[in-house]
């Protein structure tokens, strides 16, 4: 029953998406659009790097904790 409801919701969403999709777009992209997109990409990269810098200790602890658990399991099995 739940699967059919999910399928019906997906179908309705797909139909609504197709109805709102334009057939043709007559748009103009001015030169400022390219610099704006470039700024968004740079901001995303800098934000990601800042997030890694802030949470680096947690990331490192998570990675080394999981690898040390695997090594402990191998040593205990031998």
OpenMM code with the backbone's topology and positions (N, CA, C; nanometers):
from openmm import Vec3, app, unit

residues = "UNK UNK UNK UNK UNK UNK UNK UNK UNK UNK UNK UNK UNK UNK UNK UNK UNK UNK UNK UNK UNK UNK UNK UNK UNK UNK UNK UNK UNK UNK UNK UNK UNK UNK UNK UNK UNK UNK UNK UNK UNK UNK UNK UNK UNK UNK UNK UNK UNK UNK UNK UNK UNK UNK UNK UNK UNK UNK UNK UNK UNK UNK UNK UNK UNK UNK UNK UNK UNK UNK UNK UNK UNK UNK UNK UNK UNK UNK".split()
positions = [
    Vec3(0.0829, -0.1189, 0.0000),
    Vec3(0.0000, 0.0000, 0.0000),
    Vec3(0.0875, 0.1254, 0.0000),
    Vec3(0.1921, 0.1247, 0.0810),
    Vec3(0.2803, 0.2400, 0.0907),
    Vec3(0.3555, 0.2621, -0.0404),
    Vec3(0.3932, 0.1531, -0.1073),
    Vec3(0.4663, 0.1626, -0.2339),
    Vec3(0.3794, 0.2281, -0.3412),
    Vec3(0.2534, 0.1919, -0.3467),
    Vec3(0.1649, 0.2506, -0.4476),
    Vec3(0.1407, 0.3990, -0.4205),
    Vec3(0.1366, 0.4363, -0.2949),
    Vec3(0.1178, 0.5775, -0.2609),
    Vec3(0.2412, 0.6590, -0.3011),
    Vec3(0.3578, 0.6023, -0.2782),
    Vec3(0.4823, 0.6694, -0.3177),
    Vec3(0.4893, 0.6828, -0.4692),
    Vec3(0.4488, 0.5791, -0.5384),
    Vec3(0.4479, 0.5817, -0.6849),
    Vec3(0.3496, 0.6870, -0.7362),
    Vec3(0.2328, 0.6965, -0.6747),
    Vec3(0.1332, 0.7958, -0.7154),
    Vec3(0.1846, 0.9374, -0.6895),
    Vec3(0.2483, 0.9575, -0.5754),
    Vec3(0.3039, 1.0901, -0.5448),
    Vec3(0.4124, 1.1273, -0.6448),
    Vec3(0.4963, 1.0308, -0.6815),
    Vec3(0.6016, 1.0572, -0.7793),
    Vec3(0.5417, 1.0916, -0.9147),
    Vec3(0.4376, 1.0227, -0.9529),
    Vec3(0.3717, 1.0498, -1.0814),
    Vec3(0.3125, 1.1904, -1.0834),
    Vec3(0.2427, 1.2276, -0.9771),
    Vec3(0.1820, 1.3606, -0.9698),
    Vec3(0.2909, 1.4674, -0.9725),
    Vec3(0.3994, 1.4457, -0.8987),
    Vec3(0.5095, 1.5420, -0.8985),
    Vec3(0.5686, 1.5553, -1.0388),
    Vec3(0.5871, 1.4439, -1.1082),
    Vec3(0.6418, 1.4470, -1.2429),
    Vec3(0.5529, 1.5222, -1.3394),
    Vec3(0.4218, 1.5000, -1.3308),
    Vec3(0.3279, 1.5700, -1.4198),
    Vec3(0.3306, 1.7197, -1.3918),
    Vec3(0.3321, 1.7578, -1.2642),
    Vec3(0.3368, 1.9003, -1.2297),
    Vec3(0.4669, 1.9638, -1.2760),
    Vec3(0.5757, 1.8901, -1.2653),
    Vec3(0.7042, 1.9422, -1.3112),
    Vec3(0.7026, 1.9639, -1.4621),
    Vec3(0.6465, 1.8697, -1.5363),
    Vec3(0.6392, 1.8850, -1.6817),
    Vec3(0.5485, 2.0007, -1.7227),
    Vec3(0.4418, 2.0243, -1.6487),
    Vec3(0.3510, 2.1341, -1.6809),
    Vec3(0.4143, 2.2704, -1.6561),
    Vec3(0.5061, 2.2777, -1.5609),
    Vec3(0.5697, 2.4057, -1.5307),
    Vec3(0.6955, 2.4285, -1.6116),
    Vec3(0.7440, 2.3268, -1.6823),
    Vec3(0.8653, 2.3397, -1.7627),
    Vec3(0.8341, 2.4188, -1.8903),
    Vec3(0.9072, 2.5254, -1.9187),
    Vec3(0.8781, 2.6034, -2.0393),
    Vec3(0.9205, 2.5292, -2.1663),
    Vec3(0.8454, 2.5493, -2.2724),
    Vec3(0.8782, 2.4854, -2.3990),
    Vec3(1.0024, 2.5493, -2.4622),
    Vec3(1.0083, 2.6792, -2.4612),
    Vec3(1.1259, 2.7489, -2.5129),
    Vec3(1.1486, 2.8724, -2.4272),
    Vec3(1.2725, 2.9039, -2.4071),
    Vec3(1.3068, 3.0202, -2.3263),
    Vec3(1.3842, 3.1183, -2.4118),
    Vec3(1.3334, 3.2376, -2.4206),
    Vec3(1.4016, 3.3437, -2.4924),
    Vec3(1.4634, 3.4343, -2.3870),
    Vec3(1.5861, 3.4006, -2.3479),
    Vec3(1.6491, 3.4707, -2.2378),
    Vec3(1.7794, 3.5348, -2.2830),
    Vec3(1.8175, 3.6352, -2.2114),
    Vec3(1.9421, 3.7049, -2.2381),
    Vec3(2.0288, 3.6945, -2.1141),
    Vec3(2.1504, 3.6479, -2.1312),
    Vec3(2.2455, 3.6421, -2.0215),
    Vec3(2.3470, 3.7538, -2.0405),
    Vec3(2.3426, 3.8513, -1.9530),
    Vec3(2.4360, 3.9623, -1.9654),
    Vec3(2.5733, 3.9214, -1.9119),
    Vec3(2.6751, 3.9998, -1.9394),
    Vec3(2.8112, 3.9645, -1.8958),
    Vec3(2.8249, 3.9502, -1.7440),
    Vec3(2.7415, 4.0177, -1.6688),
    Vec3(2.7483, 4.0077, -1.5237),
    Vec3(2.7084, 3.8707, -1.4715),
    Vec3(2.6321, 3.7965, -1.5505),
    Vec3(2.5880, 3.6641, -1.5081),
    Vec3(2.7059, 3.5693, -1.4925),
    Vec3(2.8003, 3.5766, -1.5842),
    Vec3(2.9185, 3.4907, -1.5766),
    Vec3(3.0004, 3.5175, -1.4528),
    Vec3(3.0192, 3.6446, -1.4197),
    Vec3(3.0968, 3.6772, -1.2996),
    Vec3(3.0206, 3.6365, -1.1736),
    Vec3(2.8880, 3.6448, -1.1771),
    Vec3(2.8089, 3.6032, -1.0617),
    Vec3(2.8209, 3.4527, -1.0398),
    Vec3(2.8133, 3.3765, -1.1482),
    Vec3(2.8288, 3.2312, -1.1373),
    Vec3(2.9678, 3.1972, -1.0857),
    Vec3(3.0692, 3.2674, -1.1338),
    Vec3(3.2058, 3.2452, -1.0866),
    Vec3(3.2168, 3.2770, -0.9371),
    Vec3(3.1532, 3.3844, -0.8920),
    Vec3(3.1538, 3.4185, -0.7507),
    Vec3(3.0856, 3.3108, -0.6672),
    Vec3(2.9760, 3.2540, -0.7186),
    Vec3(2.9079, 3.1472, -0.6465),
    Vec3(2.9963, 3.0231, -0.6326),
    Vec3(3.0665, 2.9890, -0.7400),
    Vec3(3.1551, 2.8725, -0.7358),
    Vec3(3.2684, 2.8953, -0.6366),
    Vec3(3.3300, 3.0121, -0.6418),
    Vec3(3.4393, 3.0429, -0.5496),
    Vec3(3.3898, 3.0453, -0.4060),
    Vec3(3.2732, 3.1047, -0.3817),
    Vec3(3.2180, 3.1089, -0.2468),
    Vec3(3.1889, 2.9679, -0.1950),
    Vec3(3.1390, 2.8811, -0.2814),
    Vec3(3.1135, 2.7440, -0.2403),
    Vec3(3.2411, 2.6710, -0.2031),
    Vec3(3.3460, 2.6906, -0.2830),
    Vec3(3.4737, 2.6262, -0.2528),
    Vec3(3.5346, 2.6795, -0.1237),
    Vec3(3.5317, 2.8115, -0.1059),
    Vec3(3.5869, 2.8711, 0.0157),
    Vec3(3.5046, 2.8290, 0.1374),
    Vec3(3.3730, 2.8259, 0.1232),
    Vec3(3.2885, 2.7820, 0.2341),
    Vec3(3.3140, 2.6368, 0.2703),
    Vec3(3.3307, 2.5520, 0.1697),
    Vec3(3.3622, 2.4117, 0.1958),
    Vec3(3.4968, 2.3967, 0.2642),
    Vec3(3.5966, 2.4731, 0.2179),
    Vec3(3.7289, 2.4676, 0.2803),
    Vec3(3.7234, 2.5169, 0.4247),
    Vec3(3.6454, 2.6203, 0.4496),
    Vec3(3.6312, 2.6703, 0.5862),
    Vec3(3.5624, 2.5678, 0.6749),
    Vec3(3.4610, 2.5014, 0.6214),
    Vec3(3.3934, 2.3971, 0.6983),
    Vec3(3.4876, 2.2828, 0.7327),
    Vec3(3.5714, 2.2433, 0.6378),
    Vec3(3.6694, 2.1371, 0.6648),
    Vec3(3.7696, 2.1850, 0.7686),
    Vec3(3.8121, 2.3103, 0.7582),
    Vec3(3.9085, 2.3627, 0.8549),
    Vec3(3.8496, 2.3642, 0.9960),
    Vec3(3.7244, 2.4069, 1.0079),
    Vec3(3.6617, 2.4156, 1.1394),
    Vec3(3.6418, 2.2766, 1.2001),
    Vec3(3.5988, 2.1806, 1.1187),
    Vec3(3.5674, 2.0474, 1.1701),
    Vec3(3.6767, 1.9450, 1.1415),
    Vec3(3.7996, 1.9894, 1.1110),
    Vec3(3.9061, 1.8967, 1.0737),
    Vec3(3.9371, 1.7964, 1.1850),
    Vec3(3.9387, 1.8414, 1.3096),
    Vec3(3.9695, 1.7491, 1.4203),
    Vec3(3.8645, 1.6401, 1.4304),
    Vec3(3.7385, 1.6743, 1.4118),
    Vec3(3.6321, 1.5738, 1.4180),
    Vec3(3.6412, 1.4775, 1.2998),
    Vec3(3.6706, 1.5313, 1.1815),
    Vec3(3.6829, 1.4464, 1.0623),
    Vec3(3.7987, 1.3498, 1.0806),
    Vec3(3.9126, 1.4010, 1.1272),
    Vec3(4.0314, 1.3176, 1.1477),
    Vec3(4.0059, 1.2119, 1.2544),
    Vec3(3.9399, 1.2501, 1.3629),
    Vec3(3.9095, 1.1532, 1.4685),
    Vec3(3.8158, 1.0450, 1.4167),
    Vec3(3.7174, 1.0826, 1.3365),
    Vec3(3.6238, 0.9846, 1.2808),
    Vec3(3.6954, 0.8871, 1.1885),
    Vec3(3.7815, 0.9389, 1.1014),
    Vec3(3.8516, 0.8531, 1.0057),
    Vec3(3.9487, 0.7588, 1.0754),
    Vec3(4.0256, 0.8114, 1.1703),
    Vec3(4.1234, 0.7258, 1.2365),
    Vec3(4.0589, 0.6321, 1.3367),
    Vec3(3.9455, 0.6705, 1.3929),
    Vec3(3.8748, 0.5818, 1.4849),
    Vec3(3.8214, 0.4604, 1.4100),
    Vec3(3.7643, 0.4839, 1.2919),
    Vec3(3.7092, 0.3716, 1.2159),
    Vec3(3.8210, 0.2823, 1.1638),
    Vec3(3.9359, 0.3388, 1.1237),
    Vec3(4.0461, 0.2550, 1.0758),
    Vec3(4.1123, 0.1812, 1.1910),
    Vec3(4.1177, 0.2430, 1.3098),
    Vec3(4.1771, 0.1724, 1.4238),
    Vec3(4.0854, 0.0603, 1.4706),
    Vec3(3.9551, 0.0764, 1.4572),
    Vec3(3.8617, -0.0318, 1.4912),
    Vec3(3.8797, -0.1506, 1.3979),
    Vec3(3.9033, -0.1224, 1.2692),
    Vec3(3.9252, -0.2312, 1.1734),
    Vec3(4.0531, -0.3058, 1.2076),
    Vec3(4.1581, -0.2331, 1.2450),
    Vec3(4.2848, -0.2973, 1.2808),
    Vec3(4.2695, -0.3770, 1.4099),
    Vec3(4.1939, -0.3239, 1.5077),
    Vec3(4.1713, -0.3956, 1.6318),
    Vec3(4.0964, -0.5250, 1.6054),
    Vec3(4.0002, -0.5217, 1.5145),
    Vec3(3.9245, -0.6409, 1.4807),
    Vec3(4.0109, -0.7464, 1.4136),
    Vec3(4.1060, -0.7015, 1.3299),
    Vec3(4.1968, -0.7952, 1.2649),
    Vec3(4.2923, -0.8570, 1.3650),
    Vec3(4.3406, -0.7751, 1.4618),
    Vec3(4.4342, -0.8271, 1.5621),
    Vec3(4.3644, -0.9251, 1.6552),
    Vec3(4.2394, -0.8984, 1.6892),
    Vec3(4.1653, -0.9859, 1.7800),
    Vec3(4.1305, -1.1184, 1.7117),
    Vec3(4.1101, -1.1156, 1.5812),
    Vec3(4.0743, -1.2358, 1.5069),
    Vec3(4.1925, -1.3293, 1.4856),
    Vec3(4.3148, -1.2778, 1.4976),
    Vec3(4.4335, -1.3609, 1.4708),
    Vec3(4.4715, -1.4478, 1.5870),
] * unit.nanometer
topology = app.Topology()
chain = topology.addChain("A")
for resn in residues:
    res = topology.addResidue(resn, chain)
    for name in ("N", "CA", "C"):
        topology.addAtom(name, app.Element.getBySymbol(name[0]), res)
